[in-house]
Amino acid sequence: DAGVIQSPRHEVTEMGQEVTLRCKPISGHDYLFWYRQTMMRGLELLIYFNNNVPIDDSGMPEDRFSAKMPNASFSTLKIQPSEPRDSAVYFCAIALGSSNEQYFGPGTRLTVT
Amino acid sequence: AQKITQTQPGMFVQEKEAVTLDCTYDTSDQSYGLFWYKQPSSGEMIFLIYQGSYDEQNATEGRYSLNFQKARKSANLVISASQLGDSAMYFCAMRDGYGGATNKLIFGTGTLLAVQP
């Protein structure tokens, strides 16, 4: 079964601080996606990778956001500096090229005060 | 531009009855995929069912079926014999392309389903 570990599960930080969210796929995949969920905007794709290469980052809201995938087993989403409007649940999801399913991680709930 | 519309913010259904959650989509592509996800109060996103635009049969997965009407651009989710555990938010989503997972998902705003005993 496909699976995704995300850490931390909850993060509370002050405005202006750097935040790093982590995603660790625990099974084979070709694609990795970062989504953000808010009450106002719903679920939005931020960026996705294919074989560790960023393919589409058009959903990244601004330069404060950056994502990396140094290897197939690890990805990070960094916000620097963080702002209260970044408060959301951030999901990492993975998929195999031959599959029609995207498997979501449990999400990281970020609160920026 | 692609768009997914879920017009029902909330729905109630009695336990053991069937319920239909509406989803319409807009795309100029001929090849696309349609998905339904369940998000319980615990927050995780659970894949339920998939329909490809060229699939001739409606998709079914256990108690879930997708009523795909291509001409009307609708992809409604039908849950048969509702259970209390079905209470959750349900999201309809669409992806460019047919088969595989090469492109991003665009999500609707969701429908909150409450199953009453």
Boltz contact constraints between the chains, C-beta under 6 A:
constraints:
  - contact:
      token1: [A, 31]
      token2: [B, 101]
      max_distance: 6.0
  - contact:
      token1: [A, 42]
      token2: [B, 107]
      max_distance: 6.0
  - contact:
      token1: [A, 42]
      token2: [B, 109]
      max_distance: 6.0
  - contact:
      token1: [A, 43]
      token2: [B, 107]
      max_distance: 6.0
  - contact:
      token1: [A, 45]
      token2: [B, 104]
      max_distance: 6.0
  - contact:
      token1: [A, 48]
      token2: [B, 104]
      max_distance: 6.0
  - contact:
      token1: [A, 95]
      token2: [B, 101]
      max_distance: 6.0
  - contact:
      token1: [A, 97]
      token2: [B, 100]
      max_distance: 6.0
  - contact:
      token1: [A, 99]
      token2: [B, 101]
      max_distance: 6.0
  - contact:
      token1: [A, 100]
      token2: [B, 50]
      max_distance: 6.0
  - contact:
      token1: [A, 101]
      token2: [B, 47]
      max_distance: 6.0
  - contact:
      token1: [A, 104]
      token2: [B, 45]
      max_distance: 6.0
  - contact:
      token1: [A, 106]
      token2: [B, 44]
      max_distance: 6.0
  - contact:
      token1: [A, 107]
      token2: [B, 43]
      max_distance: 6.0
